Amino acid sequence: MFMDESQRDLDTELIYDDGSETTFDVNYSEADDLGRGIGTQGVEGLSQTSYVPGFDPSQDKKEEDWWTPMTSVRGSVDNPVKKEKTEMNTAPPPSQWEKWCKRKGHGLQLSDSPLPEDASPQASLYYISEESWKGFTEWALKPIPLTIGPTCFNLSVATRVVSAGKWLGNEEMDAVMFIWRVNTTLNRWAPRRVAFMSAMFCLQVDAAYKKFLPNKKAYQLPDFLLGYGRGELPSHGRTDLVWGVDVDRLYFPLFVNGNHWVGVCVNIIERKVEVFDCGRGKNRQYVEKFAAIIPRIVKSVAPQERQKQLLLSSYSIVDVPMKLRLNKSCCDCGAYALKHLECSLLGLDVSLVDDEIIMGCRQKIGVDLWEAAHDPIFAEVMTRYVPSPWERDRLAKQRGIPTRCNCGEAVNRFTSKTIQNPGRLFHCCPLGSQKDKTHLFKWTDKSVVEEIEDFQDLFDVLLVDNSEFQKSVRAGEAMMTRHESRIQEMEDAMCHCEEKTLECIRELRGIKALFVCCLVMVFLYHIYA
């Protein structure tokens, strides 16, 4: 539910259920885009976007840690650009970004355009034109929330993407997957026969795999997983491309171990799952669910004549070799996962991505998201969004007292102690903030009203059902009465039959005695005749 403007900019002292107090800003609300469906968020614990004391020394509480972008990848012929190690520096606050970004350009191009021959393939991963960076930073000075598929791109999301020491969240990952999905669908990219999955897909496969393990032979795939295989999901940028028929490779980032991002490429033709992990970890336990479930989806959605040729055995799992000592900050794994997937998608060597350019990669991701939000073609694609039946079902479940935010976090209940709302209870997501409206905020009294309304509707249905049940009971009683009368008639008929049987027995006995008497008389006649 949204708050009135008069309620904005008010700090609230929160009282937990155990009596402890804290200060919390209630200047945020439920996501503006919740009406468009569940989107692709909802994976519990998928992101760490806040500072965690003592968790990692590389984290920084400052919100203005923006790294200077790489807006030049070429030098003159006499003085070529030398590759130097990039140091993360603290950039000026947003109010000074205009001054910070005024630098002389070199006739540069957009990063997704073909680079000149004297530019390295590595540059395509982080290259940003000065014009694009200037537009991005100008927007950040006066940020207006923008829509990119399932994600609300606001200053909070932008800061997480381009700042040092920040983990990327599932919102950013889903937005990038949406951009790639549209680019390939509209043939703006060279790759063909590929599909890009969402964070929700990872969660749903994980839930399906837990049900699959106890009884593999009898397991039946839920229809929403088949929806992914038919290209009906994700519904943002729906492709309707069938796995194994129109799609050969699946790409998606995967959050593992509660603190790390990896990239995953599922090759349906070669029957293997490739894992791109900048930490060089062993991820079999996290991706074996995809290796087991995806072959079943591919076989289920395949044409009838091809299903017999497809096997249900699990795909092989391959850890793609990586450089040593990547992700020294321990916070850039999300950017590494996206850039490794981009390298695989575009046919580049994954070794091109390293710590020297990773901050440039982060900022290119941020600029790409900003440019997509202003692209009229993407805007036209988003107007065609229609939530799937499974998403509509989930939206219906958001009424009443909430239990989880769309990001997957469990919501907490707090007490407002502001002048305008003293003692008023509300539920909110712990990851929400004044600037980030994508997380849940809902007044508890409104939630209770929705619960009562839903209960009233249910009660009305129960009354109707009770009336129908009473009619059925009366009809059953009448039927029982008819059956009882018929049973009584049958009992009378049986008594009559018993009487007839006894009478027949008596008659048979008389006939038997007469017959014996006749035999005796005949016997005596023969003796004395």
Secondary structure, 3 states (H helix, E strand, C coil): CCCCHHHCCCEEEEECCCCCEEEEECCCCCCCCHHHCCCCCCCCCCCCCCCCCCCCCCCCCCCCCECCCCCCCCCCCCCCCCCCCCCCCCCCCHHHHHHHHCCCCCCCCCCCCCCCCCCCHHHHHCCCCHHHHHHHHHHHHCCCCEEECCEEECHHHHHHHHECCCCCCHHHHHHHHHHHHHHHHCCCCCCCCEEECCHHHHHHHHHHHHHHCCCCCCCCCCHHHHHHHCCCCCCCCCCCCCECCCECEEEEEEEECCCEEEEEEEECCCCEEEEECCCCCCCHHHHHHHHHHHHHHHHHHCCHHHHCCCCCCCCEEEECCCCCCCCCCCCCHHHHHHHHHHHHHHCCCHHHCCCCCHHHHHHHHHHHHHHHHCCHHHHHHHHCCCCCHHHHHHHHCCCCCCCECCCCCECEEEEEECCCCEEEEEEECCCCCCCCCCCCEEEHHHHHHHHHHHHHHHHHHHHHHHHHHHHHHHHHHHHHHHHHHHHHHHHHHHHHHHHHHHHHHHHHHHHHHHHHHHHHHHHHHHHHC
